Amino acid sequence: MTTSSSAARAISVSSTRGACSRHQVIVRLALSLVAALAAVRAASAAETAQAEVTVCFTPPDDCASLLQQSIETARARIRVLAYELTDRGIINALVGAKRRGVDVQAVLDRLNQQGTNGREGSATILATAGIPVWIDRPPGIEHNKTMVIDDDLVIGGSFNFTYSAQHRNAENMTLTRSPVVARWYLEYWAARMAVSERIAPATE
């Protein structure tokens, strides 16, 4: 995969959940992942996985296109956990994936129920397209910006799924290819879904 102004940066790293040596090179795939997963696996032992990580930065890279390409090449399943999902290209890519038979599900922050400029919010758009959507209501906000694609690719970083993230802000995105790391994120996604409120499709 390439970006608009530079080649994609891919490295093979050792990514660790749980205890780790301070001398070990580690990519912090989720700063609060250990604490969050404590609710799912309170007594789980440290687990290590090999992963290929591609990084993208705005500016100068086209991270939005890289994300859309990842969605468009999904074959089986996409899980979204997002604070802000307003970029029309990303929303359309998710709807398109659903239409071609990919199992797409999303847990979103409550702000995605509100549209702007007379448009519907992304939660409503996805639900109307037949995508199961839940609204997470923690005491603060649902501040994740992650997608898990085909139980193998984890997309994360500071990059919100918005126009501003690509065209106005200084952001980073990581694309981590590892079935083990994907499983960690899917466990966390399921934990958030379990305490979230399902949005009924418009047809119900």
Secondary structure, 3 states (H helix, E strand, C coil): CECCCCECEEEEEEEEECCCCCCCCCCCCCCCHHHHHCCCCCCCCCEEEEEEEEEEEECCCCHHHHHHHHHHCCCCEEEEEECCECCHHHHHHHHHHHHCCCEEEEEEEHHHHCCCCCCCCHHHHHHHCCCCEEEECCCCCCCCEEEEECCCEEEEECCCECHHHHHCCCEEEEEEECHHHHHHHHHHHHHHHHCCEECCCCCC
